[in-house]
């Protein structure tokens, strides 16, 4: 695993790096993993009912920073990059509008983008 990513996209990056080296990736469709995503979850309706995980603002830093870091890697497929850009835009709009701490979330997303373009990686000390 690439420890420089610290928390987000670690598994995604590993899979695409392995595929780029000729390995096959298999999934187990009926596997069950107990995992709590986000600090809390809230139900929303947008085209259908959805449970949306809310993260601390600092977590959005890693999501956005690591996305930008991975866009620069040649073995990451263009289709993934385009889908992830869409995902990040949706996250920025949604949490920028509805998160109770939306300004802190947007600030950390912006800092993540800046650090991603600068090539900053690894675990960062928490900032407000």
C-alpha positions as CSV (number, residue, x, y, z in Angstrom):
1,X,0.0,0.0,0.0
2,X,1.1,3.5,-0.8
3,X,1.5,5.1,2.7
4,X,2.0,8.5,1.1
5,X,-1.7,8.6,0.5
6,X,-2.3,8.0,4.2
7,X,-6.1,7.4,4.2
8,X,-8.2,8.0,1.1
9,X,-7.8,6.1,-2.2
10,X,-5.2,3.7,-0.8
11,X,-7.1,0.6,-1.9
12,X,-8.1,2.1,-5.3
13,X,-4.5,3.1,-6.1
14,X,-3.2,-0.4,-5.1
15,X,-5.7,-2.1,-7.4
16,X,-4.9,0.1,-10.4
17,X,-1.1,-0.2,-9.8
18,X,-1.5,-4.0,-9.6
19,X,-3.5,-4.1,-12.8
20,X,-0.9,-1.9,-14.5
21,X,1.7,-4.6,-13.6
22,X,-0.4,-7.3,-15.2
23,X,-2.3,-8.7,-12.2
24,X,-6.0,-9.4,-12.2
25,X,-8.3,-7.9,-9.5
26,X,-11.1,-10.1,-8.2
27,X,-14.0,-9.1,-6.0
28,X,-16.1,-11.2,-3.7
29,X,-19.6,-10.0,-4.2
30,X,-21.1,-11.7,-1.1
31,X,-18.4,-10.6,1.3
32,X,-19.6,-8.6,4.3
33,X,-17.4,-6.0,6.0
34,X,-18.5,-4.2,9.1
35,X,-17.4,-0.6,8.6
36,X,-18.8,2.8,9.7
37,X,-18.2,5.3,6.9
38,X,-18.1,8.9,8.1
39,X,-18.6,10.5,11.5
40,X,-22.4,10.3,11.2
41,X,-24.9,9.5,8.5
42,X,-28.0,11.3,7.4
43,X,-30.8,10.2,5.1
44,X,-31.5,12.4,2.0
45,X,-33.7,12.1,-1.0
46,X,-32.1,13.0,-4.4
47,X,-33.6,10.9,-7.2
48,X,-33.9,8.2,-4.5
49,X,-33.4,7.7,-0.8
50,X,-29.7,7.7,0.1
51,X,-27.7,7.4,3.4
52,X,-25.0,10.0,3.1
53,X,-21.9,9.8,5.3
54,X,-20.7,13.1,6.8
55,X,-17.0,13.4,7.5
56,X,-14.9,15.8,9.5
57,X,-13.7,18.7,7.4
58,X,-10.1,17.3,7.7
59,X,-11.2,14.1,5.9
60,X,-12.2,16.1,2.9
61,X,-8.6,17.4,2.7
62,X,-7.4,13.9,2.1
63,X,-10.1,13.0,-0.4
64,X,-9.3,16.0,-2.6
65,X,-5.6,16.0,-2.2
66,X,-5.2,12.3,-2.9
67,X,-7.5,12.5,-5.9
68,X,-5.2,15.2,-7.4
69,X,-2.1,13.2,-6.6
70,X,-3.6,10.1,-8.4
71,X,-4.6,12.2,-11.5
72,X,-0.9,12.7,-12.1
73,X,-0.1,8.9,-12.1
74,X,0.0,7.4,-15.6
75,X,-1.4,4.0,-14.5
76,X,-4.6,5.5,-13.2
77,X,-7.2,5.0,-16.0
78,X,-8.6,8.1,-17.7
79,X,-12.2,6.8,-17.0
80,X,-11.5,6.6,-13.3
81,X,-10.0,10.1,-13.3
82,X,-13.0,11.6,-15.1
83,X,-15.5,9.8,-12.8
84,X,-13.5,10.9,-9.8
85,X,-13.5,14.5,-10.9
86,X,-17.3,14.3,-11.2
87,X,-17.5,12.7,-7.7
88,X,-15.4,15.5,-6.2
89,X,-17.5,18.2,-7.8
90,X,-20.7,16.5,-6.4
91,X,-19.1,16.3,-2.9
92,X,-18.0,20.0,-3.0
93,X,-21.5,21.2,-4.1
94,X,-23.5,18.9,-1.8
95,X,-21.4,19.4,1.4
96,X,-20.8,23.1,0.5
97,X,-24.6,23.5,0.7
98,X,-25.9,21.2,3.4
99,X,-23.1,20.4,5.8
100,X,-23.5,22.2,9.1
101,X,-19.8,23.1,9.0
102,X,-19.8,23.7,5.2
103,X,-17.2,26.6,5.2
104,X,-14.7,24.4,7.1
105,X,-15.4,21.5,4.7
106,X,-14.9,23.8,1.6
107,X,-11.8,25.2,3.1
108,X,-10.3,21.8,3.6
109,X,-11.3,20.7,0.1
110,X,-9.5,23.8,-1.3
111,X,-6.4,23.1,0.8
112,X,-6.4,19.5,-0.4
113,X,-6.6,20.6,-4.0
114,X,-3.7,23.1,-3.4
115,X,-1.5,20.5,-1.7
116,X,-2.4,17.9,-4.4
117,X,-1.2,20.3,-7.1
118,X,2.0,21.0,-5.0
119,X,2.6,17.2,-4.7
120,X,2.3,17.2,-0.9
121,X,1.7,13.7,0.5
122,X,1.7,11.8,3.7
123,X,-0.2,12.4,7.0
124,X,-0.7,16.1,7.8
125,X,-1.1,17.5,11.3
126,X,-4.8,18.5,11.8
127,X,-5.6,22.1,11.0
128,X,-8.8,23.9,12.0
